[in-house]
Amino acid sequence: MPHLPYDLALGRPTRWTPPTERGLGAPGRSYTLGGGLVHLTWPDFPGVQGLERHGRLAGWVEEWDVAAGTWSTLVDGCQVIDAADNQVLLSANAADALELLRLALERRAAGQLPAPDADSEPGRTT
């Protein structure tokens, strides 16, 4: 796993609905990553992508600020944050956000992704 300059954690739950529950249609499954992860896309909604494992959504990435081109990474409806300062980790593009998601899922599987902290700042709630 590549070294990141920060430890990852999950922020408090957001009110973001997982893409599989939004009526976006059936996702396309474009390629498989290691660890049984499959890349999901919704052709009519390019600002949303996900990773699934064993046929279930493992996490997703979504455009945070379309004008700025930043992407947020979510696991179980919680944004991935920097554990040191509880700041949401935003990515410059979908590919970077998907890599952050993959790393967060690896760390979670290894028991190295702390659960949401009640004192953390909430993410965007829309």
C-alpha positions as CSV (number, residue, x, y, z in Angstrom):
1,M,0.0,0.0,0.0
2,P,1.4,3.4,-0.9
3,H,2.4,5.6,2.1
4,L,0.0,8.5,2.7
5,P,1.2,11.6,4.6
6,Y,-1.8,11.2,6.9
7,D,-3.8,8.6,8.7
8,L,-7.3,7.9,7.4
9,A,-10.5,7.8,9.4
10,L,-14.2,8.0,8.7
11,G,-16.0,11.2,9.5
12,R,-19.5,11.3,11.0
13,P,-22.3,9.9,8.8
14,T,-23.5,12.2,6.1
15,R,-27.0,12.3,4.7
16,W,-25.7,11.3,1.3
17,T,-27.7,8.5,-0.2
18,P,-25.6,5.7,-1.7
19,P,-25.8,5.7,-5.5
20,T,-27.2,2.3,-5.6
21,E,-30.3,3.6,-3.7
22,R,-30.9,6.7,-5.8
23,G,-32.6,5.3,-8.8
24,L,-29.6,6.0,-11.1
25,G,-30.2,2.8,-13.0
26,A,-28.0,-0.3,-13.2
27,P,-24.3,0.6,-12.9
28,G,-21.8,-0.4,-15.5
29,R,-19.0,-2.6,-14.2
30,S,-16.0,-1.5,-16.2
31,Y,-13.0,-3.3,-14.6
32,T,-11.9,-5.3,-11.6
33,L,-9.3,-4.2,-9.1
34,G,-7.3,-6.4,-6.6
35,G,-9.1,-7.7,-3.5
36,G,-12.3,-8.5,-5.4
37,L,-13.2,-4.8,-6.0
38,V,-15.2,-3.9,-9.1
39,H,-15.4,-0.4,-10.5
40,L,-18.9,0.9,-10.9
41,T,-20.1,3.8,-13.1
42,W,-23.5,5.3,-13.9
43,P,-23.3,6.5,-17.6
44,D,-25.9,9.2,-17.1
45,F,-24.2,10.4,-13.9
46,P,-20.5,10.8,-14.5
47,G,-20.0,12.6,-11.1
48,V,-20.7,9.4,-9.2
49,Q,-18.5,6.2,-9.2
50,G,-18.2,3.3,-6.8
51,L,-16.5,0.2,-5.9
52,E,-18.3,-3.0,-5.1
53,R,-17.2,-6.2,-3.4
54,H,-19.1,-9.5,-3.6
55,G,-22.0,-7.7,-5.4
56,R,-22.4,-5.0,-2.7
57,L,-21.4,-1.4,-2.7
58,A,-18.2,-1.0,-0.7
59,G,-17.9,2.7,-1.1
60,W,-18.2,5.5,-3.6
61,V,-16.8,8.8,-4.8
62,E,-18.7,11.8,-5.8
63,E,-18.1,15.3,-7.1
64,W,-17.9,17.6,-4.1
65,D,-17.5,20.9,-6.0
66,V,-18.1,20.7,-9.7
67,A,-16.7,24.1,-10.4
68,A,-13.5,23.3,-8.5
69,G,-13.3,19.8,-9.8
70,T,-12.9,18.2,-6.3
71,W,-14.2,14.8,-5.3
72,S,-15.2,13.3,-2.0
73,T,-14.7,9.7,-0.9
74,L,-17.3,7.9,1.2
75,V,-17.5,4.5,3.0
76,D,-20.9,3.6,4.6
77,G,-22.1,7.1,4.1
78,C,-19.1,8.6,6.0
79,Q,-16.5,10.8,4.3
80,V,-12.9,9.7,4.5
81,I,-11.0,12.2,6.6
82,D,-7.5,13.0,7.9
83,A,-7.5,11.4,11.3
84,A,-5.1,14.0,12.7
85,D,-7.3,17.1,12.1
86,N,-10.7,15.6,11.1
87,Q,-10.6,17.5,7.7
88,V,-12.4,15.9,4.8
89,L,-9.9,14.6,2.2
90,L,-10.9,15.9,-1.2
91,S,-9.3,14.6,-4.4
92,A,-8.5,16.5,-7.6
93,N,-10.2,14.0,-9.9
94,A,-12.2,10.8,-9.9
95,A,-9.1,8.5,-10.4
96,D,-7.4,9.9,-7.2
97,A,-10.7,9.7,-5.3
98,L,-11.1,6.0,-6.3
99,E,-7.5,5.3,-5.2
100,L,-8.2,6.9,-1.9
101,L,-11.4,4.8,-1.6
102,R,-9.4,1.6,-2.4
103,L,-6.8,2.5,0.3
104,A,-9.5,3.3,2.8
105,L,-11.2,-0.1,2.1
106,E,-7.9,-1.9,2.5
107,R,-7.2,-0.2,5.8
108,R,-10.7,-1.0,6.9
109,A,-10.3,-4.7,6.1
110,A,-7.1,-4.6,8.1
111,G,-8.8,-3.0,11.1
112,Q,-6.8,0.3,10.5
113,L,-9.7,2.6,9.6
114,P,-11.1,4.2,12.8
115,A,-14.9,4.5,13.0
116,P,-16.6,7.9,13.0
117,D,-15.6,10.1,16.0
118,A,-18.5,11.8,17.7
119,D,-16.3,15.0,18.0
120,S,-15.5,15.2,14.3
121,E,-16.9,17.9,12.1
122,P,-19.8,16.6,9.9
123,G,-19.3,16.6,6.2
124,R,-21.7,18.1,3.6
125,T,-25.2,17.0,4.4
126,T,-27.0,17.3,1.0
